[in-house]
């Protein structure tokens, strides 16, 4: 979500899809799916932990992931030319990855809708991380392995979750909290584990100018 700001619109759509799926297919009570999300980082991880899904059964896992991500993304997101220019202005020697608790195809659809799908070196998704979430430090170690990075201090993590920011910091990544209004409380939030806090991803150049080629040239 940190790549776009839509007042949690897509997140709310996903929450409803997951809620419906959990009630219909697993006979879980209303609200239980969101409870799993809050406790485990994703409802998927909670369903695995409580035995409703088997991570070793690709058919059931893929069926769940395909169903809950079946959204009209191109109706919900529009191209963001300013964001594209910001990303393209980053020093080309800096590799850029989308690190998502979702699945590759959903992330790619969002990136295409935003017009930035060709701006990244790759997507590291929940399958790559063995269905762990970004609440878990193990996911960050896997992400480094996938990206071919040995030094955690070379990684900069931008995310809108306080828990994810904390986990990244524990691994040694530099951290940027994107969005300072909490989804559940609607109030200002802050993180002692974030090196920088910004309202929107578009503020990154102002806060981390050293990442951008033209700023280096100016110096």
N, C-alpha and C positions, 0 to 999 in steps of 0.2 A: 504493500500500500504506500510505501514512502515515495514511490516514483510518481504518484499522482495524488491529488487531493479531491475527494468526491464526497466528503462528509460521511464516509463509511458506507456509501451506497452499495458498492460491489460486495463488501464484507457482509452487509446485512442480507443481500441476496443469497450469498453462500450460506450464511447462518440458517436462513429459512429452508434452503435446499437440504442441508444436513439434518435439520430438525425434522423435516418431513420424512426423510429417508430413515432416520432412527426410529420414528414412531411407526412407520409403515412396515419396515423390514425386520426391525429388532424388537418391536412392541415396547419401546421405552417411553416413559411418561414425558409429558410436555416439559420442556426446559432442561431435560437431562443432557441433551447433546451440548448445550452451552456450558453446563456444569463440567462436562468432560473437557471442553476446551479450556476453561479457566484453570482446571487442575493439572492438565497434562500438556498444555501448549497448543494442541489441536484435538478436535474431537476424534480424528482418526487414531491418534496415539492412545487416547482414552479407550476407544473401542477395542484396540489391540490388547491393552493392559487388562481390560475386564473380560476378555475372551470372546467378544462378539465378532471379531475379525482375526483371521490367521495370517500373519505377515508372510508365511511361507506358501500361501495359496494365492497365486497371482490372479486367478480368475475372480475371486471374491474381492481382492484388493482393487484390481483394475475396474471392476464393476462399480464399486463404491465411488472411486475417484472420478470415473467418467460421469456418473449420474449427478453427483453433487456439483460438478464444474460445468454442467450443461447450461450456460448462461449466454444471453445475447450481448456479448462483450462489445461489439461494434455499435450497439445502441446505447451503451453505458459509458463508453470512453470515446473521446475525440482526439485527433492529432494535437500534439503539443510542440509546436515549432520552436518555442523558446527553450524548452527542455532539451530538444534535439541539439540545438546550437551549443548549449552549455556542455553537454556530454562530449560533443565533437571537439570542443575547445580544450578538453583535458589533454594533458601531455600524452601523446600517443605511445610513449614507452610504458605508461601505466596501464596494466591490464585490468579490464573491468568485467565483473561477473554479476549476474543476477542470482542471488542466494535466497531461495524461497522455500517456505514450508508447504507450498502447493506442489503441483505437478508441472512438468515441462510444458505440456501442450497448453495448459491454462496460462502459464506465464508468457509463452510465446504469443498467444492470442492477444493478451493485454499489451505486450510490447508492440505488436503490429498495429493495434488500434491507436496507440499513442504516436506511432510513426518513428519508433526508436529501436526496432528489432535488430537492425544491422549495426548497432552502436556498441555491442558487447562481444566479449570473447567466448562467452558460453553461459549456460544456465545450470546451476547446481540445485537440484530439487529434492523433494522428500524421499524419493526412491533412492537417489544417490546416497542419502544419509541413513539408509536402512530404516526408514520410517520414524526416525527420531525427529525431535523438533529443535528449534533454535533456543529452547529453554535448556537444552543439554549441551554441555561443552564438547561432547564427542562429535556433534555435528560440525563444529568449527574446525576440529582437527581433520575431519573428512573433507571439508571444503578446501582446506589448505592442500591436502593431498591431491584432490581433483584439479586444483589450479596450479599445482606444481610449485607451491610456495613453502619454503623451509623456515623462514623467519616470521613469527607471528607479528612482530612489530612493524612489518611492512604492509600489513593489512589494515584498511580503513573500512569500517562497517557502518552503513547508514540504515537505520531501522526506526520504526515507530513504536516498538514494544519495549517497555522498561525492563522486562524480564530478559528479553533477547539481548539488550544492551549490556546488562549485567553479566550474562554468560560470555559474551564476546570479550568483555573487559577482563574477565577471569582467565581467559586463554592468552591474553596479551595483545589483543587487537586494539587499535585506536577506534574510538566510537563516536558516532554522531547521532543524536536523537533528532528525528525528523517529526515535527508535530508536537506541540506542547499542551494540547488539550486532550484529556483522556476520553476514550470511547465510551466507557461505562459511566463515569462520573460527570463528564461534561465540564470539568474544571481543569485549571492549569496543573500540569504535572511536570516534574523535574527528576533528573537522575544524577546521583552522586557518581555514577559509573560512566557518564558521558563526558567526553572531552569538550564537546561543543553541542549546543542545542539550537536548532533552527526551526522556524515555523513551517517552511516549505522547502522542498528539495532545490528550488530555484535560488535559494540563499547560499548555496554551497560555495559559489565562486567568491563571494564577499568574505566568507568565514575561513576558507582554505585557499587563498589565492595562489599559494605555491604549487598547487596541482595543475595550474593552467599554463599552457605554452606561452600565450601572449604576455602574461605577467612576467614570465622568466625573461622573455625577449626585451621587455621594457627595462628590466634591471641590468 
